[in-house]
Amino acid sequence: MSGIYRGLGLATAVVLLAGCGGSDNSLGGSDETDGSAQTKRQVVDAKSYSQATYLNLNTGATMQMTVEEAQGRTDWHLSFKRDTVQVNGGASGAGNVAGAVANSQGKFYDDAGEPNFNLLVNATASSEEEALLAEYPEPGSRDWVSDSITNSFGSDWYSYNPDGGIMNANSDNGWLVRSAEGNSYARMRMIEMDFPTRTGEGIKSFTVAFDVQVPGTDTFTQTATFTGSIGAAGGESCFDFDAGSSVDCETSASWDVKLGFAGRDIYLRSNSGTSGDGDGGVFGPFEWTVLEGYLSATIAPASGEDLKSRYAADTTSGVFKATSWYAYDQAGGHLLRPNFRVYLIDTDSTDPEASVYAVQIVGYYGDDGVSGQPIVRWTNASLTAAE
């Protein structure tokens, strides 16, 4: 569960990794071009900031297509856009691809989780090939993950009673939300929710309250209330807090907040990032006793700090996001240094006969030293029975 903001007296340190996405600095090419006969190797052209390149691990082929095309296809397993890697499963695609970490290469990190660049500088694809070819225990079912959408709402907006299987609103927390248009804001709190997860009734009711800061102003001047229900089959409900009304999630571009569930999975999303085409975002969570003292969504009380840069768009999280394949070496020239972690990629988690590969990313600068070219190598995973 994410931490709660208790005011803005303590500044949040933000490291802008400008070199991550576009540094022209280079580590040069990999120290090998073919590697072991047991492995496949591909330099992926991921230089584009707007379009991903898709890799099929069974064939080694790469493809370029739009996000919309990729969402409906199962003939790719990994996608690459600059330093971002996703799997074809969950929020990222129609496939059933799942990933797990086989070897986190803890030898390259200290007890606090900070990278030891003295060791990483001397590591090479050749020296770390043994890790790729090693035998690993089969991950447990909870260790396999597909991609999911994450944001600052997290799970802090509801509470769950395991005895009755009931999800209710957590009104102790609140958030600041930017609209899809990017020019208005709201203070938001979940007031009420009745979701008996075991009875097959769906979300029987919910209420979300908004204090709205309309375009061109810097204070909350009006209110809006998002109410409704979602049937037993699941689905989504969307709200435009500027208009103060529910809108169709499929056809409207003006929705600001979306509530949805499938099975017992439930989520809140903003119209931003991987959740939508809007310019929305979320800042929080805050304890409501703190947030109710805010008169503005863009100016902090007391300090007068401009809050506009604090809003974060929705993002996609998965095994490569949770456990990064690189360490950012700022002191060593703003470089992305591979940490040679080994990932397991199950190409179809619904098929016990589907191929499972051990995957390593051993470079970011291709064979010509240009950034945005991950060097990927993989082999059929050698797995033992789960411990």
C-alpha positions in Angstrom: 0.0 0.0 0.0 1.4 3.4 -1.0 2.4 6.0 1.5 0.2 8.8 2.6 1.1 12.4 2.1 0.9 14.3 5.4 1.5 17.7 4.0 4.2 19.3 1.9 6.7 20.3 4.6 9.0 17.5 3.5 10.1 17.9 -0.1 9.8 15.0 -2.4 13.1 14.3 -4.1 12.6 13.7 -7.8 15.4 12.5 -10.0 14.9 13.4 -13.6 16.6 10.7 -15.6 17.0 12.8 -18.8 19.7 10.3 -20.0 17.4 7.3 -19.6 15.3 8.1 -22.6 17.5 10.1 -24.8 21.1 10.2 -23.8 23.6 10.1 -26.7 26.2 8.7 -24.4 27.2 5.2 -25.1 28.6 2.0 -23.6 29.4 0.8 -27.1 28.2 -2.5 -28.4 28.0 -5.8 -26.6 31.2 -7.7 -26.2 29.8 -10.5 -28.3 27.7 -10.7 -31.4 26.6 -14.3 -31.4 27.2 -15.6 -27.9 26.6 -19.2 -27.0 25.0 -21.6 -29.5 22.3 -22.1 -26.8 21.1 -18.5 -27.0 19.3 -16.3 -29.5 20.2 -12.6 -29.7 18.5 -9.6 -31.1 19.3 -5.9 -31.3 15.9 -4.2 -31.0 15.4 -0.9 -32.7 13.5 0.9 -29.9 14.8 4.4 -30.8 11.3 5.8 -31.3 9.7 7.8 -28.5 6.2 7.2 -29.8 6.1 3.7 -31.4 7.2 0.4 -29.8 8.9 -2.5 -31.5 7.6 -5.9 -30.8 9.6 -9.2 -30.4 8.5 -12.8 -30.9 10.8 -14.9 -28.8 9.8 -18.1 -30.6 11.0 -16.8 -34.0 13.3 -13.9 -33.1 11.3 -11.7 -35.4 10.7 -8.0 -34.6 7.6 -6.1 -35.8 6.4 -2.5 -35.7 2.7 -1.7 -35.3 0.4 0.8 -33.6 -0.6 0.3 -30.0 -4.1 -0.5 -31.1 -2.9 -3.2 -33.5 -0.6 -4.7 -30.9 -3.4 -4.8 -28.3 -5.3 -7.3 -30.5 -2.4 -9.6 -31.5 -0.8 -12.6 -29.8 2.2 -13.1 -32.1 4.5 -11.0 -30.0 5.9 -11.6 -26.5 7.9 -8.5 -25.5 7.6 -4.8 -26.6 10.4 -2.2 -26.4 10.1 1.6 -26.5 13.4 3.2 -25.5 14.2 1.7 -22.1 10.6 0.5 -21.4 9.8 -3.2 -21.7 6.4 -4.8 -21.5 4.9 -8.2 -21.9 1.9 -9.2 -24.1 -0.5 -9.9 -21.3 -2.8 -8.1 -18.8 -3.0 -4.4 -19.6 -0.4 -4.5 -22.4 -1.9 -6.9 -24.9 -4.3 -9.7 -25.8 -1.8 -12.5 -25.1 -1.3 -14.5 -21.9 2.4 -13.7 -21.5 3.7 -13.6 -17.9 7.1 -12.8 -16.5 9.0 -13.6 -13.3 12.5 -12.7 -12.0 14.8 -15.8 -11.9 18.0 -14.0 -10.9 18.0 -10.5 -9.5 21.8 -10.2 -9.6 22.0 -9.0 -6.1 25.8 -9.2 -6.2 25.7 -5.8 -8.1 23.7 -4.1 -5.3 24.4 -3.2 -1.7 22.2 -3.9 1.3 20.2 -0.7 0.7 19.5 -1.7 -2.9 21.9 0.8 -4.5 23.9 -0.3 -7.5 27.6 -0.9 -7.1 29.0 0.6 -10.2 32.5 -0.5 -9.5 31.3 -4.0 -10.2 28.8 -3.2 -12.9 31.5 -1.4 -15.0 33.5 -4.6 -15.2 30.6 -6.9 -15.9 30.1 -8.1 -19.5 27.7 -10.1 -21.5 30.3 -12.9 -21.5 30.9 -12.9 -17.8 27.2 -13.0 -17.1 26.1 -15.6 -19.6 26.4 -18.3 -17.0 23.5 -16.6 -15.1 21.4 -16.8 -18.2 22.1 -20.5 -18.8 21.7 -21.6 -15.2 19.0 -23.9 -13.8 16.3 -22.2 -11.8 13.4 -23.4 -9.7 10.0 -22.9 -11.3 8.3 -19.8 -9.9 5.2 -20.2 -7.8 1.9 -19.0 -9.3 2.1 -15.7 -7.4 5.5 -14.9 -8.8 4.3 -14.8 -12.4 2.9 -11.4 -13.3 1.4 -9.9 -16.4 1.4 -6.1 -17.0 -1.1 -4.0 -15.0 -2.1 -0.3 -14.9 -0.9 1.5 -11.8 -1.5 5.0 -10.5 -1.5 7.1 -7.4 -5.0 5.9 -6.4 -3.5 2.4 -5.7 -5.7 0.6 -3.2 -5.9 3.3 -0.7 -9.4 4.4 -1.7 -11.1 1.2 -0.4 -11.1 -1.1 2.5 -11.7 -4.9 2.5 -13.3 -7.0 5.1 -12.0 -10.6 4.5 -14.6 -12.1 6.9 -17.5 -11.0 4.8 -15.7 -10.4 1.6 -17.0 -6.8 1.5 -15.2 -3.8 -0.1 -16.2 -0.4 1.2 -15.0 3.1 0.6 -12.0 4.4 2.6 -13.1 7.9 3.3 -10.0 8.6 5.4 -8.0 9.4 2.3 -8.3 11.8 -0.6 -6.6 12.9 -3.8 -6.1 15.8 -6.1 -7.0 15.0 -9.7 -6.3 16.8 -13.0 -9.0 16.7 -15.7 -8.6 15.1 -19.1 -8.3 18.5 -20.7 -5.4 19.3 -18.3 -6.8 22.8 -17.4 -9.0 22.0 -14.4 -8.6 20.1 -11.1 -10.5 18.6 -8.3 -10.2 17.4 -4.7 -11.6 13.9 -4.6 -12.7 11.5 -1.9 -14.5 8.1 -2.0 -17.5 8.6 0.3 -19.4 5.3 0.0 -19.2 1.9 -1.7 -21.0 -1.4 -1.2 -19.3 -4.2 -3.1 -20.0 -7.7 -1.7 -17.5 -9.6 -3.7 -18.8 -13.1 -2.9 -22.5 -12.7 -3.6 -22.4 -12.0 -7.4 -24.2 -8.7 -7.1 -21.5 -6.4 -8.4 -20.9 -3.0 -7.0 -24.4 -2.2 -5.5 -23.6 1.5 -5.0 -20.8 4.0 -4.9 -20.4 7.7 -4.2 -17.4 9.9 -5.0 -17.3 13.5 -4.0 -15.4 16.3 -5.9 -14.6 19.9 -5.1 -13.8 21.4 -8.5 -11.3 24.1 -9.5 -12.6 25.2 -12.9 -10.3 26.4 -15.7 -8.7 29.8 -15.2 -9.0 29.7 -11.4 -6.8 28.6 -8.5 -9.4 27.7 -5.9 -12.3 25.2 -5.5 -15.5 26.9 -6.5 -18.0 24.2 -7.2 -18.9 20.6 -6.2 -19.8 17.4 -8.1 -20.9 13.9 -7.1 -20.2 10.7 -9.0 -22.7 8.0 -8.0 -23.9 4.8 -9.6 -23.6 1.0 -9.6 -21.9 -1.7 -11.7 -23.7 -4.9 -12.4 -22.6 -8.5 -11.5 -20.9 -9.0 -14.9 -18.4 -6.2 -14.2 -17.7 -3.1 -16.3 -16.7 0.5 -16.0 -18.3 3.8 -15.1 -16.8 7.2 -16.0 -17.3 10.7 -14.7 -16.6 14.2 -16.0 -16.2 16.4 -13.0 -16.2 19.7 -15.0 -19.7 18.8 -16.3 -20.7 17.1 -13.1 -22.1 14.1 -14.9 -21.4 10.5 -15.8 -20.3 9.9 -19.4 -19.9 6.9 -21.7 -16.4 5.4 -21.1 -16.2 4.1 -24.7 -17.3 7.2 -26.7 -16.4 10.1 -24.5 -13.0 11.8 -24.5 -13.9 14.0 -21.6 -14.0 11.5 -18.7 -11.7 12.4 -15.8 -12.1 9.4 -13.4 -13.0 5.8 -14.2 -14.2 3.2 -11.7 -14.3 -0.4 -12.9 -14.1 -4.0 -11.8 -13.8 -7.5 -13.3 -14.3 -10.5 -11.0 -12.9 -9.3 -7.6 -10.4 -6.9 -9.2 -11.4 -3.3 -8.8 -9.7 -0.1 -9.9 -9.8 3.7 -10.2 -8.1 5.3 -13.2 -7.4 8.8 -14.5 -7.7 9.9 -18.2 -3.9 9.8 -18.7 -0.9 7.8 -19.7 -1.8 4.2 -20.4 -5.4 4.6 -19.2 -6.6 7.2 -21.7 -5.7 9.8 -24.3 -6.3 12.7 -21.9 -3.9 15.0 -20.0 -5.2 14.0 -16.6 -3.2 12.9 -13.6 -3.3 12.2 -9.9 -1.5 13.5 -6.8 -1.8 11.7 -3.5 -2.9 10.0 -1.4 -3.4 12.4 1.4 -5.0 11.9 4.8 -8.4 13.6 4.4 -7.9 15.6 7.6 -4.9 17.2 5.8 -6.4 17.6 2.3 -9.6 19.2 3.5 -7.4 22.1 4.6 -6.4 22.7 0.9 -8.2 25.5 -0.8 -6.5 24.9 -4.1 -5.4 22.0 -6.2 -2.5 23.9 -7.7 -1.2 25.9 -4.7 0.0 24.3 -1.5 -1.4 25.9 1.7 1.1 27.8 3.9 4.1 27.4 1.6 2.4 28.6 -1.6 4.3 25.9 -3.6 3.1 25.3 -7.2 1.7 21.8 -7.3 1.1 21.4 -11.0 4.2 19.3 -11.5 3.2 16.9 -8.8 0.4 15.2 -10.8 1.4 11.8 -12.2 -0.1 10.0 -15.2 -1.3 6.4 -15.1 1.5 3.9 -16.0 1.9 0.3 -16.9 3.7 -1.9 -14.4 5.1 -5.4 -14.9 8.1 -7.5 -14.1 10.5 -5.2 -16.0 9.1 -2.1 -14.3 9.1 -3.6 -10.8 12.6 -5.1 -11.2 14.5 -2.9 -13.7 16.9 -4.4 -16.2 19.4 -1.5 -15.9 21.1 0.8 -13.4 21.3 4.5 -14.2 25.0 5.6 -13.9 24.8 9.4 -13.6 28.4 9.8 -12.3 29.7 7.5 -15.0 28.4 9.6 -17.9 24.5 9.4 -17.7 24.5 5.8 -19.0 22.1 3.0 -18.7 24.2 0.0 -17.6 22.7 -3.4 -17.8 22.5 -5.3 -14.5 22.2 -8.6 -16.3 19.2 -9.7 -14.4 17.6 -12.9 -15.7 13.8 -12.9 -16.3 11.6 -15.9 -17.1 9.0 -15.3 -19.8 6.1 -17.7 -20.1 4.8 -17.2 -23.7 1.4 -18.5 -22.7 0.5 -18.9 -19.1 -2.7 -20.8 -20.0 -0.8 -23.5 -21.8 1.5 -25.8 -19.8 3.3 -26.8 -23.0 4.1 -23.2 -24.1 7.7 -22.2 -24.2 9.3 -20.6 -21.2 12.5 -18.5 -21.9 15.2 -17.1 -19.8 15.8 -13.6 -21.0 18.6 -11.1 -20.4 19.0 -7.6 -21.6 22.8 -7.0 -22.0 23.0 -3.5 -23.5 21.1 -0.4 -24.5 23.3 1.1 -27.2 23.2 -1.6 -29.9 26.3 -2.7 -31.8 26.8 0.8 -33.1 26.8 2.7 -29.8 23.4 4.5 -30.4 20.9 4.7 -27.6 17.5 3.1 -27.8 18.7 -0.2 -29.0 18.3 -2.9 -26.3 20.4 -6.0 -26.9 18.3 -8.9 -25.9 19.4 -12.5 -25.6 17.3 -15.5 -24.5 17.3 -19.3 -24.3 14.9 -22.1 -23.3 14.6 -21.9 -19.6 16.0 -24.8 -17.5 13.5 -25.1 -14.7 13.4 -27.5 -11.8 10.3 -28.3 -9.7 9.2 -25.4 -7.5 10.7 -25.5 -4.0 
